[in-house]
Amino acid sequence: MSAETVTVTLLREIRQQFYQGNEKAFWQQRWLLIRAIAHPAKWMSKRQVVLPEDRYLAIFREMFAGIMRHGNSRVEYFAGYFLHVVQQHMKIRGDHYYQEGKALRSTVERTMSEIIEGVTKAEAKAASDSTCQDLAALTSLIKSPARKARKKPPITDSQAELF
């Protein structure tokens, strides 16, 4: 599974669960939803941790269940709310995911699945690493541009300097 597949899968689930009957809002807010989807990958990439794609999807499904449990009827701008939920989730549970990614158990499970599938270790590692790295790189592409600083107008001879 690639980063694109993970993103498309999560966008489809978000659209079905939270944007029923509101297609226009979904397409307008899609860029921010993609940024929210890529946020955990960026967080993990900074810490050089990788989780399998299935686990990455499970983390988001956990968040979806929490949003459904608490209700999103009061939310006017769902994409902003969703990004906030993802950021708070990573603040609270990020260390858990870090430990999970670094754990020997995770490495052993990955290695065993590679052996069972008959894939070489290098190919599987490259495939699993690239998803999180691709999603992390996506955040830099979709980040809103920073404001440019205003230039001060040049002082002319007709204007007196204060100092």
C-alpha positions as CSV (number, residue, x, y, z in Angstrom):
1,M,0.0,0.0,0.0
2,S,1.4,3.4,-0.9
3,A,1.0,6.8,0.7
4,E,-1.4,7.7,-2.1
5,T,-3.6,4.7,-1.3
6,V,-3.6,5.4,2.4
7,T,-4.6,9.0,1.7
8,V,-7.4,8.1,-0.7
9,T,-8.7,5.4,1.6
10,L,-8.9,7.8,4.6
11,L,-10.4,10.6,2.5
12,R,-13.1,8.2,1.3
13,E,-13.9,7.2,4.9
14,I,-14.0,10.8,6.1
15,R,-16.2,11.8,3.2
16,Q,-18.6,8.9,3.9
17,Q,-18.8,9.4,7.7
18,F,-18.6,13.2,8.1
19,Y,-19.6,14.9,4.8
20,Q,-22.8,13.1,3.8
21,G,-24.8,15.4,1.6
22,N,-22.2,18.2,1.7
23,E,-19.9,17.5,-1.3
24,K,-19.0,21.2,-1.7
25,A,-17.6,21.5,1.8
26,F,-15.6,18.3,1.4
27,W,-13.9,19.5,-1.8
28,Q,-13.3,22.9,-0.3
29,Q,-11.7,21.5,2.8
30,R,-9.9,18.6,1.2
31,W,-6.5,20.2,1.3
32,L,-6.7,20.6,5.1
33,L,-8.0,17.0,5.5
34,I,-4.9,15.8,3.6
35,R,-2.7,17.9,5.9
36,A,-4.4,16.3,8.9
37,I,-3.9,12.8,7.4
38,A,-0.2,13.5,6.9
39,H,0.4,15.0,10.3
40,P,1.1,11.8,12.2
41,A,3.5,10.7,9.5
42,K,5.4,14.0,9.8
43,W,5.5,13.6,13.6
44,M,6.8,10.0,13.2
45,S,9.3,11.0,10.5
46,K,10.9,13.6,12.8
47,R,11.5,10.9,15.4
48,Q,12.6,8.4,12.7
49,V,9.8,5.9,13.5
50,V,7.8,3.9,11.0
51,L,4.5,2.1,11.6
52,P,2.9,-0.3,9.1
53,E,0.2,1.1,6.9
54,D,-2.4,-1.1,8.6
55,R,-1.5,0.4,11.9
56,Y,-1.6,3.9,10.4
57,L,-5.1,3.3,9.2
58,A,-6.1,1.8,12.5
59,I,-5.0,5.0,14.3
60,F,-7.2,7.1,12.1
61,R,-10.2,4.8,12.5
62,E,-9.7,5.1,16.3
63,M,-9.9,8.9,15.9
64,F,-13.0,8.6,13.7
65,A,-14.7,6.5,16.3
66,G,-13.9,9.1,19.0
67,I,-15.3,11.9,16.8
68,M,-18.5,9.9,16.2
69,R,-18.7,9.1,19.9
70,H,-18.4,12.7,21.0
71,G,-20.5,14.0,18.1
72,N,-19.5,16.5,15.5
73,S,-22.9,18.2,15.0
74,R,-21.7,21.4,16.6
75,V,-18.7,21.7,14.3
76,E,-19.1,24.2,11.4
77,Y,-15.6,23.7,9.9
78,F,-14.9,20.0,10.1
79,A,-11.5,20.0,8.5
80,G,-10.1,22.5,11.1
81,Y,-11.7,20.4,13.9
82,F,-10.3,17.2,12.5
83,L,-6.8,18.7,12.2
84,H,-7.1,19.8,15.8
85,V,-8.2,16.3,16.9
86,V,-5.3,14.7,15.1
87,Q,-2.8,17.1,16.6
88,Q,-4.1,16.6,20.1
89,H,-4.2,12.8,19.6
90,M,-0.5,12.9,18.7
91,K,0.3,15.0,21.7
92,I,-1.4,12.5,24.0
93,R,-0.7,9.2,22.3
94,G,2.4,10.0,20.2
95,D,4.8,8.6,22.8
96,H,2.9,5.3,22.7
97,Y,3.2,5.2,18.9
98,Y,6.9,6.0,19.2
99,Q,7.4,3.1,21.5
100,E,5.3,0.9,19.3
101,G,7.4,1.8,16.3
102,K,10.7,1.2,18.0
103,A,9.6,-2.0,19.8
104,L,11.3,-5.2,18.9
105,R,7.9,-6.8,18.6
106,S,7.1,-4.5,15.7
107,T,10.3,-5.4,13.9
108,V,9.8,-9.1,14.5
109,E,6.2,-8.9,13.2
110,R,7.3,-7.0,10.1
111,T,10.1,-9.5,9.5
112,M,7.8,-12.5,9.9
113,S,5.3,-11.0,7.5
114,E,8.1,-10.4,5.0
115,I,9.2,-14.1,5.2
116,I,5.6,-15.3,4.9
117,E,4.9,-13.1,1.9
118,G,8.2,-14.1,0.3
119,V,9.4,-10.6,-0.1
120,T,13.0,-9.7,0.6
121,K,13.7,-7.6,3.6
122,A,15.1,-4.7,1.7
123,E,12.0,-4.4,-0.6
124,A,9.6,-4.6,2.3
125,K,11.5,-2.1,4.4
126,A,11.6,0.4,1.5
127,A,7.9,0.0,0.9
128,S,7.0,0.5,4.6
129,D,9.4,3.3,5.1
130,S,8.3,5.2,1.9
131,T,4.6,5.5,3.0
132,C,5.4,7.4,6.2
133,Q,8.1,9.4,4.5
134,D,5.9,10.2,1.5
135,L,3.1,11.4,3.8
136,A,5.6,13.5,5.8
137,A,6.9,15.1,2.6
138,L,3.3,15.8,1.6
139,T,2.9,18.2,4.6
140,S,5.6,20.5,3.3
141,L,3.9,20.6,-0.1
142,I,0.5,21.5,1.2
143,K,1.5,23.9,4.0
144,S,0.1,27.3,3.6
145,P,2.7,29.9,2.5
146,A,4.0,32.3,5.2
147,R,3.2,36.0,4.9
148,K,5.8,38.1,3.3
149,A,7.3,40.9,5.5
150,R,6.4,44.4,4.5
151,K,9.2,46.4,3.0
152,K,9.7,49.8,4.6
153,P,9.5,52.6,2.1
154,P,12.9,54.2,1.4
155,I,13.6,57.5,3.1
156,T,13.8,60.4,0.7
157,D,15.7,63.7,1.1
158,S,12.4,65.5,1.7
159,Q,11.8,63.4,4.8
160,A,13.8,64.2,7.9
161,E,15.4,61.4,9.9
162,L,14.5,61.2,13.5
163,F,17.9,60.2,14.8
